[in-house]
């Protein structure tokens, strides 16, 4: 028999917090990577005590150990794309940004997680400025929701697609290559996301799925974008396919019952790329 083929799996890295209930954070990212055919590596920056009903505690990993984790992964694995999620505090943001620069862990998807689906705060006030100054300038794309975009700009949440476009341009001025403002929390029947780049403006629209099972939607979308970038897609195509995947995951989750609160999306939903 001939030698076996050398199959090198495309690898994505997530740097985020752990959700022991499995619906968000590191767990959501790794499930999404796996579902979309990408090998997932992870660096945990915080442990949370949470479930589908809320967050009851956060235990931060020392920034030096976060750096040690990233160094270990980068020294061994060929990372094709990276995403960040919940980072917690300014010291952790600084450590992560420094390691990303040192190891050139791009393309980089920054999901500026500030508040959990349950409403619990996951990013300290001083860390918001660190995200603006240290992390966003390194990003290929940032993926804030309406409230996160407003916090980053110290303004009110956008109410219209025009507002989202204006805020996207202001966020772009912070130094990232692209901004995807997610409109899932807006009023109306459609979830409209606005992608702003230096050369283009695009809207991605989908009918809102009526379900209480939305735990981990932000993590899942940004992880899906990361997975598709690993596979060599353009940012436009990565966002387009990620939105299709998330919509399918929400539709499937509407039929499921996990936990007693806001259940998770169905990361392992069977879906078809367009």
Backbone bond lengths (Angstrom), bond angles and torsions (degrees), N, CA, C in turn:
res aa  C-N    CA-C-N  psi(-1)  N-CA   C-N-CA  omega(-1)  CA-C   N-CA-C  phi
1 X - - - 1.464 - - 1.531 109.77 -
2 X 1.322 116.47 144.19 1.455 120.84 179.09 1.515 110.83 -75.55
3 X 1.323 114.09 167.81 1.461 119.59 179.15 1.521 110.01 -66.28
4 X 1.312 115.65 144.03 1.460 120.95 178.99 1.519 110.31 -66.70
5 X 1.329 115.47 147.89 1.469 120.42 178.56 1.520 110.04 -65.49
6 X 1.324 114.94 144.88 1.465 121.00 178.50 1.520 108.22 -87.49
7 X 1.339 116.27 97.17 1.456 121.37 -177.43 1.523 109.49 -93.60
8 X 1.315 117.16 108.83 1.461 121.70 179.13 1.522 108.99 -96.91
9 X 1.317 115.67 110.54 1.454 120.08 -177.43 1.527 110.51 -73.59
10 X 1.327 116.52 135.07 1.466 118.85 174.07 1.523 109.34 -63.84
11 X 1.326 117.37 136.38 1.459 121.62 -172.38 1.521 111.81 -121.02
12 X 1.330 115.09 131.68 1.453 121.79 174.84 1.523 108.54 -115.76
13 X 1.328 116.43 147.96 1.457 121.93 178.86 1.520 109.65 -117.05
14 X 1.330 116.64 131.45 1.453 121.16 172.08 1.525 109.72 -112.27
15 X 1.324 115.49 135.79 1.463 122.76 178.08 1.524 105.81 -120.74
16 X 1.327 117.44 107.54 1.463 119.91 -170.90 1.521 110.68 -165.45
17 X 1.329 115.90 -171.38 1.450 122.05 177.68 1.516 111.44 -94.35
18 X 1.324 115.49 162.24 1.463 121.80 -179.23 1.526 110.64 -95.86
19 X 1.317 116.64 135.61 1.465 123.36 173.83 1.523 108.31 -111.74
20 X 1.350 118.77 106.40 1.465 119.96 -176.36 1.519 113.67 -64.58
21 X 1.341 117.87 -19.05 1.468 118.89 178.18 1.520 111.94 -83.96
22 X 1.345 116.81 -6.70 1.462 120.72 168.33 1.507 117.29 86.68
23 X 1.335 118.88 2.20 1.452 119.11 -174.52 1.506 116.22 -96.67
24 X 1.330 117.17 -21.74 1.462 120.91 -176.12 1.521 109.75 -133.62
25 X 1.333 116.22 -173.57 1.455 120.72 174.49 1.518 114.53 60.33
26 X 1.319 114.24 -147.72 1.459 121.84 -178.21 1.524 111.95 -52.21
27 X 1.336 115.81 -43.42 1.465 119.26 -176.69 1.524 111.55 -64.40
28 X 1.337 116.98 -42.85 1.463 119.86 177.81 1.522 111.05 -63.80
29 X 1.327 116.25 -40.81 1.463 120.42 -179.34 1.523 111.56 -62.16
30 X 1.327 116.24 -47.61 1.467 119.52 -177.72 1.531 111.39 -66.41
31 X 1.327 117.52 -37.76 1.468 119.76 176.56 1.525 110.50 -63.20
32 X 1.330 115.93 -42.42 1.463 120.36 179.93 1.521 111.00 -64.40
33 X 1.319 117.23 -46.57 1.463 120.50 177.81 1.532 110.43 -55.28
34 X 1.327 115.44 -47.47 1.464 120.27 -178.02 1.523 111.10 -63.40
35 X 1.328 116.85 -45.03 1.465 120.87 -178.84 1.522 111.69 -61.45
36 X 1.323 116.56 -29.61 1.463 120.73 -176.98 1.526 113.12 -100.37
37 X 1.325 116.46 14.11 1.462 120.85 171.05 1.508 115.97 80.80
38 X 1.343 116.19 24.72 1.462 120.40 -178.46 1.524 109.34 -119.82
39 X 1.332 116.87 138.15 1.468 120.77 175.80 1.525 108.50 -73.90
40 X 1.334 116.52 132.69 1.451 120.98 -176.49 1.514 113.91 -110.39
41 X 1.323 116.32 130.36 1.461 122.36 170.61 1.526 107.04 -112.46
42 X 1.346 117.17 156.33 1.466 118.55 -175.32 1.518 111.86 -143.80
43 X 1.329 114.23 145.35 1.456 122.88 172.56 1.523 106.86 -123.08
44 X 1.320 116.99 120.15 1.459 121.55 -176.12 1.525 109.42 -94.89
45 X 1.331 116.46 121.19 1.464 121.00 -178.78 1.524 112.42 -100.77
46 X 1.338 116.97 -12.49 1.461 120.15 178.86 1.512 109.80 -159.91
47 X 1.321 115.81 146.01 1.456 122.19 170.16 1.519 107.24 -99.10
48 X 1.306 117.48 136.36 1.458 120.03 175.26 1.517 109.22 -118.45
49 X 1.325 115.50 150.20 1.456 121.83 167.99 1.520 104.88 -102.63
50 X 1.303 116.64 103.50 1.466 120.11 -177.68 1.510 110.67 -152.26
51 X 1.324 113.82 163.65 1.462 121.46 174.08 1.522 107.50 -147.41
52 X 1.312 117.86 -162.83 1.464 120.01 -176.67 1.526 112.42 -71.17
53 X 1.335 116.96 -9.08 1.465 120.62 -178.00 1.521 113.47 -101.12
54 X 1.330 118.38 -15.78 1.448 119.10 178.96 1.513 113.61 156.73
55 X 1.330 114.45 178.27 1.466 122.85 179.72 1.525 108.29 -104.78
56 X 1.337 116.68 127.59 1.461 120.03 -179.59 1.526 112.81 -110.54
57 X 1.339 117.08 -8.37 1.452 118.98 178.56 1.513 112.28 -172.25
58 X 1.351 115.93 152.52 1.462 122.04 176.97 1.524 108.30 -134.98
59 X 1.317 116.15 130.07 1.467 121.80 177.85 1.522 107.65 -120.64
60 X 1.335 116.63 107.25 1.469 120.93 -175.39 1.519 111.54 -75.55
61 X 1.314 115.86 141.88 1.463 122.50 172.33 1.533 107.30 -80.61
62 X 1.320 119.65 136.14 1.469 120.29 178.24 1.532 110.79 -55.57
63 X 1.326 118.15 134.71 1.471 120.72 -178.04 1.522 113.96 -52.95
64 X 1.339 117.01 -35.88 1.470 119.23 179.58 1.521 111.28 -63.41
65 X 1.339 116.46 -34.50 1.470 118.92 179.23 1.524 111.01 -77.29
66 X 1.322 116.99 -30.66 1.463 119.92 172.03 1.527 109.63 -59.99
67 X 1.321 116.38 -45.96 1.462 121.23 176.91 1.517 111.22 -59.32
68 X 1.335 116.77 -42.41 1.467 120.88 -179.92 1.522 111.13 -62.17
69 X 1.340 117.06 -39.51 1.464 120.49 177.49 1.530 110.99 -62.70
70 X 1.330 115.93 -47.47 1.471 119.33 -178.90 1.526 110.77 -62.56
71 X 1.326 116.42 -42.86 1.464 120.31 178.79 1.527 111.03 -59.21
72 X 1.327 116.28 -42.32 1.464 120.53 -178.37 1.528 111.21 -64.31
73 X 1.329 116.47 -44.91 1.463 120.37 -179.33 1.526 110.48 -66.34
74 X 1.334 116.54 -46.16 1.460 120.48 -176.46 1.525 112.81 -67.12
75 X 1.343 116.85 -27.08 1.457 120.49 179.89 1.525 112.42 -73.41
76 X 1.330 116.67 -18.17 1.462 120.07 -172.70 1.528 113.78 -117.41
77 X 1.315 117.19 -40.27 1.463 121.30 -174.50 1.521 111.17 -101.76
78 X 1.323 115.64 149.37 1.461 120.46 175.77 1.524 108.17 -92.83
79 X 1.335 115.35 98.39 1.450 121.03 -175.31 1.525 109.58 -81.20
80 X 1.339 115.61 121.95 1.463 120.10 -177.68 1.519 112.57 -93.55
81 X 1.327 117.98 -18.68 1.465 122.46 175.14 1.520 107.90 -165.54
82 X 1.331 115.56 154.17 1.467 121.89 -176.14 1.519 109.43 -133.11
83 X 1.338 115.72 147.07 1.458 119.64 171.33 1.511 109.23 -132.31
84 X 1.326 115.75 149.55 1.456 120.61 172.81 1.516 108.90 -116.58
85 X 1.338 114.99 148.18 1.454 120.89 177.14 1.512 109.71 -125.87
86 X 1.317 117.07 -126.99 1.458 121.55 178.91 1.528 109.82 -62.72
87 X 1.336 115.74 123.78 1.467 120.00 179.08 1.530 112.72 -117.73
88 X 1.311 117.23 -16.61 1.458 120.72 166.52 1.507 117.47 85.95
89 X 1.343 117.43 -64.00 1.463 119.38 -174.53 1.528 111.18 -140.81
90 X 1.329 115.29 170.04 1.461 120.80 -173.78 1.520 112.80 -64.61
91 X 1.328 117.02 -38.26 1.467 119.99 -179.32 1.518 111.06 -63.30
92 X 1.331 116.65 -39.30 1.467 120.58 178.53 1.521 110.62 -68.23
93 X 1.332 117.34 -43.15 1.467 120.74 176.94 1.527 110.34 -56.40
94 X 1.333 116.76 -45.27 1.457 120.75 -179.42 1.519 111.87 -63.18
95 X 1.343 116.90 -42.48 1.464 121.09 -179.98 1.525 111.11 -64.45
96 X 1.328 116.14 -43.02 1.464 120.93 -179.44 1.522 110.66 -66.37
97 X 1.325 117.33 -45.34 1.468 120.68 -179.80 1.521 111.04 -60.90
98 X 1.330 116.87 -41.63 1.465 120.84 179.96 1.524 111.02 -63.16
99 X 1.335 116.84 -44.39 1.471 120.57 -178.82 1.520 111.40 -67.39
100 X 1.341 117.05 -37.61 1.464 120.62 178.37 1.532 110.26 -62.34
101 X 1.313 116.60 -42.67 1.469 120.20 177.56 1.527 111.38 -64.77
102 X 1.319 115.69 -45.00 1.469 120.26 -175.16 1.523 111.39 -63.83
103 X 1.326 116.49 -40.37 1.473 120.52 -176.96 1.528 113.12 -96.39
104 X 1.350 116.56 -0.58 1.467 121.11 179.17 1.536 110.95 55.34
105 X 1.316 115.65 53.19 1.467 121.72 -175.42 1.529 110.95 -86.42
106 X 1.316 114.45 67.19 1.462 121.11 179.83 1.526 110.09 -122.61
107 X 1.340 117.46 162.21 1.453 128.44 -2.04 1.531 112.20 -61.88
108 X 1.340 115.23 151.66 1.457 121.10 -174.35 1.524 110.10 -121.79
109 X 1.327 115.60 125.58 1.470 122.80 175.14 1.526 107.25 -105.36
110 X 1.319 117.06 118.41 1.462 121.63 -179.41 1.524 109.24 -106.00
111 X 1.321 115.82 112.80 1.462 121.61 173.31 1.527 106.25 -100.44
112 X 1.342 118.59 102.99 1.465 121.12 -172.89 1.526 111.94 -77.80
113 X 1.326 115.84 70.87 1.464 121.53 -174.36 1.523 110.13 -64.55
114 X 1.315 115.52 122.31 1.461 121.09 -179.30 1.520 112.87 -121.04
115 X 1.327 116.10 -36.05 1.457 121.26 -176.39 1.521 108.83 -137.45
116 X 1.327 116.37 137.14 1.457 121.19 177.55 1.526 110.55 -74.05
117 X 1.335 116.99 164.20 1.460 121.40 176.72 1.525 111.05 -54.20
118 X 1.325 116.64 -32.69 1.461 122.15 -179.49 1.526 112.96 -73.93
119 X 1.350 117.03 -11.30 1.452 120.81 -178.21 1.518 114.21 100.75
120 X 1.326 117.60 -3.75 1.462 121.37 -178.77 1.527 110.86 -75.27
121 X 1.350 116.41 136.76 1.465 122.18 -178.25 1.524 110.25 -75.19
122 X 1.342 116.77 130.79 1.469 121.99 -176.86 1.522 113.37 -120.20
123 X 1.337 117.94 0.87 1.461 121.21 179.74 1.523 108.62 -136.63
124 X 1.322 116.54 124.40 1.461 120.26 -179.02 1.527 110.36 -66.82
125 X 1.318 116.21 156.59 1.466 121.25 -175.85 1.532 111.08 -60.05
126 X 1.342 117.50 -43.10 1.466 119.86 -177.87 1.520 112.51 -67.20
127 X 1.338 116.02 -21.94 1.464 119.65 -179.29 1.524 111.97 -74.74
128 X 1.332 117.44 -23.73 1.460 119.74 -179.78 1.522 110.34 -60.19
129 X 1.323 116.57 -43.01 1.465 120.44 178.55 1.527 111.38 -65.65
130 X 1.342 116.17 -37.06 1.468 119.89 178.17 1.526 110.67 -64.98
131 X 1.326 117.16 -38.71 1.468 120.83 176.92 1.528 109.42 -62.29
132 X 1.336 116.51 -45.02 1.468 120.43 179.17 1.533 111.68 -58.87
133 X 1.320 116.17 -48.64 1.459 120.59 -169.85 1.527 114.34 -85.08
134 X 1.336 116.82 -34.25 1.464 119.89 -170.68 1.525 114.04 -105.82
135 X 1.323 117.09 -35.17 1.471 119.47 -171.19 1.525 112.81 -99.52
136 X 1.317 116.75 -46.74 1.465 119.83 -176.93 1.530 112.66 -57.75
137 X 1.337 120.11 -39.51 1.470 118.79 179.01 1.525 114.26 -62.34
138 X 1.321 117.84 -16.93 1.468 121.34 179.65 1.524 112.63 -90.79
139 X 1.326 116.91 -9.55 1.466 121.12 -167.10 1.520 113.83 -81.52
140 X 1.317 114.50 140.00 1.454 121.29 167.67 1.523 108.87 -71.84
141 X 1.331 115.70 -42.78 1.456 121.75 176.45 1.528 108.49 -152.07
142 X 1.334 116.39 141.47 1.454 120.89 170.93 1.521 108.12 -109.29
143 X 1.342 117.09 149.31 1.466 120.44 -171.45 1.529 112.08 -127.59
144 X 1.330 118.77 58.59 1.457 119.26 -179.93 1.526 112.26 -74.93
145 X 1.352 116.45 149.45 1.453 118.90 167.71 1.530 108.39 -82.44
146 X 1.313 117.20 -176.49 1.463 120.35 -175.17 1.525 112.26 -59.11
147 X 1.326 116.78 -42.16 1.453 120.74 -177.10 1.531 111.57 -73.77
148 X 1.331 117.00 -36.59 1.466 120.16 178.17 1.522 111.25 -67.94
149 X 1.335 116.47 -40.22 1.466 120.10 177.11 1.525 110.39 -60.15
150 X 1.338 115.64 -43.01 1.460 120.36 179.77 1.528 111.14 -63.88
151 X 1.325 117.07 -40.73 1.467 120.66 179.11 1.526 111.05 -64.33
152 X 1.311 116.81 -41.91 1.462 120.66 -180.00 1.523 111.66 -63.63
153 X 1.339 116.28 -30.46 1.463 120.92 -178.30 1.522 112.40 -100.47
154 X 1.326 116.66 -1.87 1.469 122.14 -178.66 1.527 110.53 54.79
155 X 1.336 115.13 53.30 1.457 121.15 -178.83 1.521 109.33 -144.81
156 X 1.312 117.10 -172.17 1.466 121.71 178.94 1.527 110.54 -84.49
157 X 1.325 115.43 154.03 1.461 120.26 179.44 1.523 110.48 -64.97
158 X 1.315 115.75 141.74 1.463 121.42 178.70 1.525 110.36 -63.67
159 X 1.328 115.92 143.91 1.462 120.81 178.94 1.525 112.50 -112.05
160 X 1.314 117.11 -20.65 1.458 121.47 -178.65 1.515 110.07 -128.86
161 X 1.326 115.72 166.57 1.463 120.11 177.13 1.524 110.20 -62.36
162 X 1.345 116.76 -33.73 1.459 120.09 177.23 1.517 112.09 -64.37
163 X 1.338 116.07 -39.90 1.469 120.29 175.73 1.521 110.60 -62.15
164 X 1.334 115.68 -41.73 1.464 120.33 -179.76 1.526 110.80 -63.08
165 X 1.323 116.64 -39.74 1.456 120.37 178.36 1.529 110.95 -62.66
166 X 1.326 116.69 -45.11 1.457 120.48 -179.97 1.523 111.73 -62.88
167 X 1.343 115.98 -43.94 1.462 118.94 179.07 1.521 111.22 -67.73
168 X 1.325 116.85 -34.23 1.454 120.17 176.83 1.520 111.81 -61.17
169 X 1.325 116.57 -41.55 1.469 120.37 178.87 1.529 111.20 -66.01
170 X 1.331 116.57 -38.22 1.467 119.89 178.54 1.527 110.76 -67.16
171 X 1.324 117.11 -38.76 1.468 120.37 177.19 1.524 110.67 -67.78
172 X 1.323 116.78 -36.57 1.465 120.99 178.17 1.524 110.44 -59.58
173 X 1.320 116.11 -32.39 1.462 120.80 -179.28 1.525 112.55 -68.56
174 X 1.339 117.55 -11.74 1.463 120.95 177.14 1.526 111.96 -76.62
175 X 1.344 116.76 -9.34 1.459 119.10 172.38 1.509 116.96 119.12
176 X 1.328 118.42 -4.99 1.473 119.75 178.85 1.529 109.88 -78.78
177 X 1.320 116.33 167.81 1.463 120.97 -179.35 1.514 112.75 -84.13
178 X 1.343 116.74 -28.04 1.467 120.35 -178.03 1.522 109.64 -156.17
179 X 1.337 115.06 155.90 1.460 122.13 178.30 1.518 108.57 -130.51
180 X 1.320 117.08 127.72 1.464 121.95 172.75 1.525 107.14 -114.24
181 X 1.340 116.90 105.61 1.465 120.61 176.75 1.522 107.62 -91.19
182 X 1.331 115.37 122.88 1.457 121.21 -175.13 1.527 110.06 -90.60
183 X 1.333 115.14 128.79 1.460 119.95 -175.55 1.511 115.19 -103.50
184 X 1.310 117.56 21.61 1.458 120.51 -177.23 1.511 114.42 -62.40
185 X 1.360 117.34 -23.62 1.462 120.51 -179.78 1.533 112.67 -91.76
186 X 1.324 116.63 4.71 1.456 119.62 -179.12 1.518 110.98 -77.59
187 X 1.345 116.44 165.51 1.455 120.21 174.40 1.524 108.87 -79.51
188 X 1.308 116.83 163.75 1.461 120.43 -179.71 1.514 111.88 105.60
189 X 1.327 115.26 171.15 1.459 121.27 -174.92 1.518 113.52 -85.78
190 X 1.337 116.94 -18.16 1.457 120.74 -177.08 1.528 111.63 -108.10
191 X 1.323 115.75 143.29 1.461 121.78 172.06 1.522 106.47 -96.28
192 X 1.324 116.08 108.99 1.458 121.12 -177.12 1.524 109.23 -108.21
193 X 1.313 116.23 120.80 1.458 122.32 175.37 1.525 107.69 -103.91
194 X 1.321 116.11 140.75 1.469 121.05 -177.91 1.522 109.18 -115.41
195 X 1.334 115.85 122.20 1.462 122.43 178.11 1.522 109.01 -103.85
196 X 1.326 115.86 120.55 1.465 121.52 -179.71 1.527 108.65 -117.05
197 X 1.325 115.85 125.93 1.464 121.87 172.97 1.524 107.69 -124.82
198 X 1.314 116.41 177.11 1.462 119.09 179.75 1.526 111.81 -66.18
199 X 1.340 116.60 -24.49 1.465 120.03 -174.61 1.518 114.36 -113.35
200 X 1.327 117.88 -8.60 1.466 118.08 -172.07 1.529 111.86 -151.07
201 X 1.330 114.10 163.39 1.455 122.71 175.71 1.521 106.82 -138.21
202 X 1.341 117.33 123.57 1.454 120.60 -177.06 1.518 110.51 -133.97
203 X 1.337 115.95 146.68 1.452 122.43 174.99 1.528 108.55 -112.22
204 X 1.327 116.35 136.80 1.468 122.08 175.33 1.523 106.57 -120.46
205 X 1.328 115.96 118.41 1.457 120.13 -173.71 1.522 111.32 -119.61
206 X 1.334 115.46 143.39 1.462 121.58 174.83 1.518 107.97 -149.82
207 X 1.330 116.16 147.85 1.459 120.23 175.77 1.520 109.47 -63.32
208 X 1.344 116.38 135.75 1.449 119.36 178.11 1.524 110.00 -67.32
209 X 1.318 115.99 138.94 1.462 121.93 178.62 1.525 107.50 -91.35
210 X 1.321 116.17 125.99 1.460 120.64 -179.44 1.526 108.91 -81.73
211 X 1.325 116.14 102.41 1.467 121.68 179.73 1.521 109.18 -162.91
212 X 1.318 115.50 148.52 1.464 120.50 173.65 1.524 110.69 -85.38
213 X 1.321 116.96 -9.25 1.470 121.42 -175.14 1.528 110.48 -88.92
214 X 1.322 114.01 80.52 1.468 120.53 -176.81 1.526 112.55 -123.01
215 X 1.319 117.11 11.39 1.465 121.12 -178.99 1.531 109.64 -62.55
216 X 1.331 116.68 122.40 1.456 120.77 177.04 1.509 115.64 89.29
217 X 1.337 118.23 13.09 1.470 119.07 -176.99 1.536 112.01 -63.11
218 X 1.329 116.64 -43.24 1.460 119.20 -178.64 1.511 112.68 -65.03
219 X 1.325 115.66 -44.13 1.467 120.26 177.87 1.524 110.60 -60.40
220 X 1.326 115.07 -43.08 1.460 120.76 -175.88 1.525 111.38 -65.28
221 X 1.333 117.13 -43.67 1.462 119.54 -179.86 1.522 111.08 -63.56
222 X 1.319 117.55 -47.07 1.466 119.92 -178.54 1.523 111.40 -66.71
223 X 1.327 116.95 -35.41 1.469 119.98 176.62 1.522 111.07 -66.32
224 X 1.332 116.44 -38.47 1.465 119.93 178.81 1.527 110.71 -66.08
225 X 1.330 117.24 -41.70 1.469 120.03 176.07 1.527 109.87 -58.31
226 X 1.332 115.83 -44.17 1.468 120.66 179.17 1.520 111.36 -60.18
227 X 1.332 116.32 -44.89 1.464 120.91 -179.27 1.522 111.49 -61.27
228 X 1.312 116.56 -40.83 1.464 119.26 -179.23 1.535 111.85 -73.08
229 X 1.326 117.28 -31.45 1.467 119.39 174.09 1.529 110.37 -65.93
230 X 1.332 116.86 -37.56 1.463 121.19 175.70 1.525 110.17 -56.64
231 X 1.332 116.44 -37.66 1.453 121.59 -177.73 1.523 113.00 -80.22
232 X 1.335 116.69 4.06 1.454 119.86 174.19 1.510 115.91 90.16
233 X 1.332 117.78 10.46 1.460 119.66 179.47 1.519 110.83 -74.33
234 X 1.325 115.84 155.77 1.454 120.58 170.49 1.517 108.68 -67.29
235 X 1.326 117.02 162.39 1.465 120.04 178.54 1.523 110.69 -61.00
236 X 1.325 117.61 -41.95 1.465 120.65 178.43 1.521 111.03 -56.71
237 X 1.335 116.03 -49.37 1.472 119.91 -177.97 1.529 110.83 -68.01
238 X 1.327 117.34 -36.57 1.466 120.94 179.44 1.527 110.54 -63.38
239 X 1.330 116.58 -43.86 1.466 120.47 178.92 1.522 110.39 -66.71
240 X 1.312 116.78 -43.37 1.462 121.94 -179.86 1.528 110.82 -58.81
241 X 1.322 116.81 -48.87 1.461 120.01 -179.22 1.526 111.92 -70.40
242 X 1.339 117.50 -35.16 1.458 120.40 178.39 1.523 111.03 -63.22
243 X 1.314 116.69 -39.24 1.466 120.42 179.19 1.532 110.82 -67.68
244 X 1.331 117.05 -39.19 1.465 120.40 175.58 1.532 111.09 -61.96
245 X 1.325 115.79 -43.67 1.468 120.99 179.30 1.524 110.91 -62.81
246 X 1.326 117.76 -45.98 1.458 120.55 -178.69 1.529 111.16 -64.87
247 X 1.323 117.25 -40.70 1.467 120.06 178.21 1.523 110.82 -60.29
248 X 1.331 116.10 -43.62 1.460 120.21 177.72 1.527 111.13 -63.64
249 X 1.334 116.83 -39.10 1.465 121.55 179.85 1.525 111.22 -66.65
250 X 1.323 117.44 -35.86 1.464 121.40 177.28 1.523 111.00 -71.18
251 X 1.325 116.79 -41.55 1.465 120.37 179.45 1.528 110.69 -61.92
252 X 1.322 116.42 -42.04 1.458 120.45 178.74 1.522 111.20 -68.91
253 X 1.341 117.05 -38.86 1.457 121.52 -179.30 1.519 112.01 -64.20
254 X 1.343 116.95 -28.61 1.464 120.78 -179.06 1.528 111.69 -60.84
255 X 1.318 116.37 -21.17 1.474 120.83 -179.02 1.520 112.15 -97.15
256 X 1.314 116.92 -0.75 1.464 120.80 -174.19 1.526 111.55 -108.99
257 X 1.326 115.42 162.65 1.464 121.20 179.18 1.529 108.43 -134.57
258 X 1.325 115.78 104.12 1.463 122.15 176.93 1.528 107.08 -127.14
259 X 1.315 117.65 117.01 1.449 121.15 -179.66 1.514 112.76 78.15
260 X 1.330 114.94 -179.17 1.462 120.85 -175.73 1.523 113.03 -109.62
261 X 1.344 117.29 2.71 1.457 120.99 179.29 1.505 111.45 -119.37
262 X 1.340 115.32 -133.06 1.459 120.67 177.31 1.524 108.22 -81.08
263 X 1.324 116.26 102.11 1.457 121.33 -175.85 1.521 112.14 -69.98
264 X 1.333 116.83 167.22 1.467 121.24 -178.23 1.515 112.68 -78.61
265 X 1.328 115.61 159.43 1.456 120.19 170.10 1.530 107.87 -70.93
266 X 1.316 116.08 162.50 1.469 120.26 -179.31 1.529 109.63 -90.03
267 X 1.320 115.53 92.05 1.461 120.21 -176.60 1.524 113.12 -63.69
268 X 1.311 117.09 -26.27 1.465 119.97 -176.45 1.523 113.33 -97.19
269 X 1.327 116.17 20.21 1.446 120.17 178.42 1.526 110.00 -59.39
270 X 1.316 115.64 144.41 1.463 120.52 174.41 1.528 107.22 -84.51
271 X 1.325 116.24 125.76 1.450 119.76 -177.17 1.512 109.40 -139.14
272 X 1.338 116.75 169.09 1.463 121.29 -178.54 1.524 109.24 -125.23
273 X 1.326 116.72 126.73 1.462 121.07 176.54 1.526 110.33 -71.17
274 X 1.313 116.13 144.44 1.452 121.60 177.89 1.524 109.97 -98.97
